[in-house]
Amino acid sequence: MPTTARQERWKRDNTLTPEKITLARLVLDDVRAGKPVLDALRAHPQPNGGILSKAALVAAYVEMTQAGERQPDQDLLERIRMKPVRTLSGVTTVTVLTKPYPCPGKCIFCPTDVRMPKSYLPDEPGAMRALEHNFDPFTQVQSRIAALDSLGHPTDKIELLILGGTWSAYRRDYQEWFIKRCFDAMNCVIASEARQSPPPESPDLPAAQALNENASHRNVGLVIETRPDEITPRELLWLRYLGVTKVQMGAQSLDDRILEMNKRGHNVAATRTAVALLRAAGFKIVLHWMPNLHGATPASDRIDFEKLWDGFCPDEIKIYPNQLLANTELYQVWQRGEYKPYTTEELINLIADVKPGIPRYCRVNRVIRDIPSTNVVEGNKRTSLRMDVQAELKRRATACNCIRCREVRAANLDAAQLRLDDLTYPAGPAEEHFLSFVTPDDRIAGFLRLSLPQPGSPHTGLVDLEGAALIREVHVYGQSLAVGAEHTGPNGAQHSGLGTKLLAEARRIAVLRGYKHLAVISAIGTRKYYLERGFERGEYYLIQKLEEPDSQID
């Protein structure tokens, strides 16, 4: 595929030359001495103008340490790393898009562009990268890993996020091929790690998955997005075969009248059924919620948002305010004067009103789509809405208690001061335990989601889950560390034994409640972690028999 101007510019800016390495030495010395990174870069400009890119600075650091010119310095690397927040949640997310394909939905708010999968625009950042690679899964994953690696981010623990229309609507042979090629890319040693040709294509998906259990870039989470009316027991089995661990669904609204006005094509009951099925199968659940749909008002949206916590209880949410785009049916509704977008101020006030009520077990991933403002006809055009809402909450002297707002991130951590919390709540026909290690100032260092199916839980048909308590997620926060690395610093939770302690507490609760075994929905790249902790391979889950209660964790 021809190289784009953007790719050429990136390559030019970040390719090392002897002159750039000389400048990098001076910059690194200044940063080590305590000077802010940007000030150090400006103090040593390039001869032809401009400053070194952070990617070039990180690449020079790596080259110097590999050549023995400098001793590895993790603190220095963290200071020069570009956008460290990308990996402060403990994993590195790689996003890819599937090819354009018909969607069963007829939603009036979705844009249509023949170059893109339904609901995506070609100038969205992630979509732009996919278009440059002609939607090829291998090159999308490989190039993204290489880019993150060049910026100094650890790339050995990859959460693969597959976007693009309705996943379940694609042909299954395409789905299987797409994920296999993603695994092939993760199994490949990238150019910055070794000078070698990519390995041959795996013969099938199970072979690619088996390789990934010990690969350089292990898959620790696989996410797809689909519609509630596509979730059936048969679909659950297929998703587990593919290795999926998390499912995003567009709930959009929990009001049947609003869903019908926007031609969503399913009702609230379908969303409730889908959520219950996914929970019973151990999947992590992400719901999309859209304020400002046709027919909604700020007042009705406030009521609608509260319904999310009545039986649905998603683990994560994305708040996607409806945006008026020209190539949608909604645009015609707006032209007739039947629809009015909220202003930025109305949206900020709405989200600031509802955000403090989000339960402590839920994480808010996003508060707006990353759609360039030039596409928005009328209404809010700010993509920095999360920061605007946070500023409004601060002005109100209130706070959001969602997981994202309470992650430890890069904060100092003393494991001896952590307390273990067990937040128990009903989630439809299941009893959920959100087990978390929390700092004295109420920051989350790590958590586990334990789901106990109750009478009335839907039957999934998955043999591994008969009579099982389900571990749906184990997550330890802090800057992502390499697989097998030991945590030695004062300010991180990864690899400090918190995950093992959380598993022990989940096991103790399950035994006390009379369950005979635990089942964990393991990603391919985390199988070894659980196998080393007493789990065994089932058909699509890892299983551990329960006999004696573990001792209480203090």
N, C-alpha and C positions, 0 to 999 in steps of 0.2 A: 504494500500500500504506500503511496507517495507520502513523504514526510511533510507535515504541515509547517507553516511559518512559525507557529507557536512552539512546536517541538524543536525546530532549528534554533530559535532564540534561546530556549531553555538549555539546549546542548552547548551553545556558544558561551552562555553566561556561566555554566557550571563545569565545563571541561578544564581540567588543571593544566597549567603551563608552568615552566620554571619561575616566571615572574610572579604568578599568583601564589606559588608555594612560598616564595621569599616574603611576600606581603603577609601571608597567613602566619608565618613564624612570628612576625612582629605583632600581629593582632592577638595571637594566642598568648604571647608573653604578657601583653597588656591586660587581657582578660584574667589570666592567672593572678596578676598583681592586684586585681580588684576593680578594674575599669569596666563599666557597662559595655556589653557587646557592641551595641550600635555606635557608642562613642569611640571604641577601639577601631571599628571598621572605618569610621569617618576620619580618624587620625592617620590612616594609611591608605589613601585613595589610589586607584589604579592610574598609571601614567596617562591613559587616554580619557580620563574622567570616570566618574562613578566609583562605586565601592564593590568589594567582593560580595558575592551572594553568600548567604548562610550555607547553602548546599555546597558551594566550593570550599568554604571554610571547614565544614565537617569532613568533606572528602580529603582535604589536606591533612587534617588531624589524623584521620584513619591511615593515610599513607605514611605519615611520619611514625606513628606507633607501630605499624606493621614492619617498617624498616629499622626499628630499634632506635630511631632518633629521639623519640620521646617515650616516657613511661606512660602507660594507660592511666588516665585520670578521669574517673566517672563523674566527679563533681564538675570538672571543666566541660566534659561532653554535654552534661545536662544544661549548662549555661549557654552553650552555643547552639544547641539543638533547636531547629525551627519548629514552632508550634508544639511544645512538649505536651500540651493538654490532650493531643491526639492519643497519647498512650498512657495518660495518667489514670485512666479507668482500669488499667491492668492488662488490656489487650490492644492489639492494633487492628482497626477496622479497614477492610478493603472492600470497596463498593464496585459492583459491575452491573451492567444493564443487558437484558435480553434484547433480541432483535425486534423490530416492529412486527406486530401480529394482531389480528382482530381480537377485540375484547367483548365479552358477552354483555357488559354493562352499556347503558345508554345515558349515563349521567349528564345532566345539562351543563354542569360546571367544568367538565373535563375538556382540555384542549385537544385538538386533533391536528397532527402534523405527520404527513406520510413518511417522513424520514425517521420518526421516533415511535417507540411503543406508546400506547395510549396513556394520556395524562402527562407526558413529558415533553419538554421543549428543548430544541437543539442547543440553546445557549445557557442552559443550566450547567454548572461546573461538572458534575458527575456524568451527565448526559453528553456533554461536549467531549469528554475523554472517550466515552464509549463509541461515539460517532467517528472519532479519529481512528479508532481501531476496527471500524466496520463491525462492531458488536462481537468481535471474536473473543471468547472467554479466556483463552490461554494468554493472548497478548495483553488483554485488559489487566488480568491479575499480575502477570509477570512485570509489566511496566510500572504498575502501582507499587508493587513490593520494591522494585529497584529505586523508585523515586523516594519512598519513605526511608529506605536504607541509606540513600545518599544524604538525607537530612539528619541522620544519626538516630533514627527511631529503631528500636528493636523490632524485628519482623519474624520472630520464631513462633509467636502465638497470634494467629490470624482469625479474626471473626469475619467471615465472608458474608457480605450483605448483597443479595441478589434482588435488584429492582427491575421494574419494567412491565407495566400492565398487570394483568392477572396471571400469576404463575400457573395456576391450575388449568388455565385455558389452553396453554401450549401443548403440542403433541408430546406424549411421554417419551418417545425416542429422542426428541430434541432436548427435553429436560435432562434425561440421563446423560446424553452426550455433553451438554453444557456443563453440568457439574463435574463430569469426569475430566474435562479439559481444565476446569478450575483447579482440580486436585493435581493434574499433571503439572500445572504452573507452580503450585505450592511445593510439589515434590522436586522441582527443578532447582539446582544450585545456580543462583543468579550470577551475572558476570562480575559483580563487585566482590563476590566471595571466592570465585575460582574461574580460571580461564578455561572453559570447556563448553562443548556443544550441549544443547538441551538433550535430555534422555528421550528415547523413542516414546511414542504415544502408548499409554497403557492399553492392554487388550480389552478391558471392560472396567466398569465402575468399581466393583469389589476389589480388583487388583490395585487400582489407584488409591482406594481407601486404605488398603493394607499397607502400602508403601508410606502413606502419610502418618501412620502411627509412630514412625521413627524419622520423619523427614526434617529438613532444615526449617521449614515453615509449616508448623502443624496447625490444622484447623481446629480451633477451640470453640467454634460456634458457627452454625450455618443458618442463615435467615432468608426466608422468602416472603413475598407479599401476595395475598390473594383476597378473595371476597368471602363473606360469611356463608353464602349459599353454595360454595364449592366444597365445604368441609363435611365429609362423610367418614364412616369407619374405614371404607376402602381407601379413601384419600390419606387417612392417617397412616395406614400401613405403607403406602407408597412413599410418603414423606420420610418415614423412618428408614426405608430402604435407601433413599437418597442420602441420608445422613443429616436431615434437617433437625434442628433443635429449637428454633424459635420461629413463630409465625406472626407476621404483621397483617392486620385486617382493617379495612376501612369500615368502621362502624358509622362514621360520619355524623349520624344523629340517632337519638334513641326515642324519636317521635315518629310514628308511622305516617302522620300527615306530612311532615317535612320530607321524609324519605320519598313519598309518592310524588310530591310537588317537584322534586329534583330528579325524578325518574331513576332512582337508585336501583330498582329491580329486586329488592328484597325487603323484608320487614324486620322489626325489632326482634321478633321471636326467632328468626333465623340467626341473628347475631348471638342471642342467648344460647341457642342450641350449639352453635359452633364453638363458643367459648367453653361451654361445659365439656364438649367432646375433646377439645385440645387439652384442657386441664386434666381430664381423666387419662389422657395419653402422655402426660408429663411435659408437654411443650410449654415453653415460655410464651406469654401472650402479650402482643403489642397492639393496642387499638388506636386508630386514627380518629380524631374528633374534629369536626369542622364547624366553627361558629360562622354566623353570617350567611348561612344557606338561604336559598329562596324561600320566603315564608317565615323565616325566623326573625326574632328581635333580640336585642341585648338582654331583655328580661327573660324571654323564653330560653335563651341560651344558658343563662345562669341556672335555671331549673333543669335543663337538659344535662348539664355537666354533672349535677349531683347524682343523676341516675347511673352514671358509670360505676358508682361504688355500691350499687344495690344488686348484688349477685354477679355482676360482670367482673368487677375487681381485677382489671388488667394489671400485669406486672410492670408494664411500661406504657406510656402514651406519647403520641405526637399530636400536638395541637396545630392544626393546619387551617388558619382562617381562610375562608373562601376568597379567592382573588378573581376579579373580573378580567377575563382575557378575551381578545377579539375573536379568536377562532373557536368559539363555544356557542351552544344553543342559548346559554344564559345571556350572552351579549344581546341577542335578539329580544329577550325578555326585558333587559335593561333599556333597550331602545324604545320599547313600548311604554316605558315608565312604570313597569310593574316590579322592579327590583332596585334597591338602593344599597350600595356597599357602605360598610361602616367606615367612619373616619379613623385615622391613626389614634386619635385621642380616645375614641369610643372603644377601640380594640384594647388599648393599653389598660383602660379602666376595667373592662370586662375580664381580661385575663388576670389582672392584679386582684380582682374580687374573688375569682375562683381558685387561684393557685394556692393560697394558704390552706385550703380545705383538702388538698390532695393527701391521701393517707401516706404514712411513713414507709409502707412497703412498695410504693410505686415510684418509678423513675420517669421524669419528663425528658424525653430525648430531644424534642424540638418544639418551638413555639411558632414557627412559620416555615413555609417552603422556601427554598433558595432560588426563587424565580427572579431573574433580573427585572428591575423596576420598569424598564422600557417596555415590557410586555403588558403591564398592568394599565388598564384603560382608566379606571377611576377607583378611588378608595386608597387604602394604605399601600404605600410603595416602599416602606422601610423594611429591609431584611434584618435589621438589628433589633427586632422587636423584643427578643429575650432580654437584652440589656436595658431597653426602655422600661420593660415591666419590672426588672430588678430594681431599677432606679426609683420607680414609683412605689414599690414595696418598702424600700429604704425610707422614702419620704414619709410613708404612712407608719413607720416604726413597726412593721410586721415582717414576717418571713415565711418562706415556703419550706416545708419539711420533707419534700420528696427526696429520694435517694441521691439524685444528681447534686442537689443543693447541700447535701451533708457528707459527700465522699471526702475521705481524708486527703486524697490527691497527694500533694508534695509536703503536707504538714508533718512535723515531727511526730513520732509515734513511740510510745512506751508500752510494750505489750503487757507489762505487769499491771498497768492501770486500766486496761480494757475490762468492760463488764459485758456479760452475755445477756441479751434481751431475747424474749420469746413473745413476739406479737402474734396473737392467735385471732383469726377472724373467719367468719363464714364466707364462702365464695360459691354461691349456688349450692349444688349437692356435694360439696367438699369442705373439709376443715383445713384451713391453711395455717402453717406456722412459719412466720418470718423470723428466723434465728439470725441475730446479728451481734457482732462484737463492736462496741461503741466506746469512744473515748470520753473522758470526763466532760469535755465541752460538746458532747453529743454529735460527734462526727462518726461516720460508719467506716470501719476498717475492713470488714468482710461480712458476707451474709450467706445464708442457705435458705432455699425455699423448699419446705416439706409439705406435701399435699397428702391428706388422709381421706381417701374416698369414703363417702357415707352412703347409707341406703338412698337409692334414687340416682346415684351416679350413673351416667350412660355407659352402656357396654361397648367397649372399643373393639373387641375381637382379637386383641393382642395378647398372646398366651403368656408373655413374660409378666404381665401386669395382674394376673388373676390373684386376688387377695394381697396385693402388694401396697405398701406405703411408698410414695413416689418422691424422689429427690429431683426437683425440676431445675434447680440451678445452684451452683456453688461459685461464689465470686469473691475474690480478695482484691482490695483496691491498693492504689499506690502505683508509682511508675513501673511499667512492665519490665520484668526481669527475664533473662534468658532461661529456657527450660533447663532444669537441673542446677541453676545458679543458687547460691546461698545468699540470703540477705545479711549484710554485715553492717549497714549504716543505721543511723538512728531514725530515719524518716521514711520508712516504707513498711508495708504490711505483707507484700508478696514473699512467699517462701519462708515465712516465719512460723509455720505450723498451725495457723488459724483454720485453714481448710480442714485439716485432720481433726481438730477439736470440734468444728461444726458438724462433721460427719458423725462423730461419736455422740454428740447430743441428739442428732436426728435419730440415730440408732436407738438410743435410750428411750426417746419418746415413742417410737414405733413399737418397741417391745412392751412398754407399759400399756399401750393401747391395744395390744393383742395381735398385731400384724406378725406374720410368720417370715416375711422377707422384705427387703428393700429393693426397689428398682430405681436406677438412675438413668436419665436420658443423656447419655454421654455423647459428646462430639467425637469424631474420629480421632482427633489429635490429643484428647484427654483420656482415652481408654486406659493407657498405661498407668496414669495417676490413680485411677480407681482399682485397677487390677493389683497394684502394689499395696492397696489398702484393704484387701480381703474380698473384693468383688470378683465375680466370675462372669464369663460371657454367656449371655442368653441369645435369643434370636436377633433382637434389635435393641436390647437394653443390657446393661450390666446388672447382675443380681447378687445379693448377699443374703444368706439365710440368717435368721435371727433366733438366738437361743437364750443366752444369758444377758440381762440388762447390764449396760456399761455403768460405771460409777458416775455419780453426779459431778458435773464440771463446776468448780468454784468460781 
